[in-house]
Amino acid sequence: MRKFETVLSAAAVAGAVSLLTAPAMAYSAKVRQACAGDYQSFCSQYAPDSTELRRCFESNRKGLTRTCKTALVDAGEVPARYLKKR
């Protein structure tokens, strides 16, 4: 009986973690619309809302359009310094 309870507890924790992290990974509709061209240009090989896509946007941030960067900043996805010219 103890093993069954442990398995149920582990499953409940895993389910709760996935519910908590899934919405946090999703980009808003505004960001998806503003960054659609950047996604096609730089990161289309990655699934939308994936960790890999976020890393791709980060590594290509200097090439992202101002529209995309502004949407990411407004959504709180990246710091405002992304809008500064370097």
Number of C-alpha atoms within 10 A of each C-alpha: 5 7 8 9 10 11 11 12 12 12 12 12 12 11 11 11 11 11 11 10 10 11 11 10 14 14 17 16 10 14 20 18 14 19 22 14 15 20 20 11 12 17 19 14 12 16 11 16 16 14 12 14 18 18 13 17 19 14 12 13 17 15 13 20 14 16 15 23 26 19 20 23 17 14 14 10 15 15 12 13 10 17 18 8 6 6
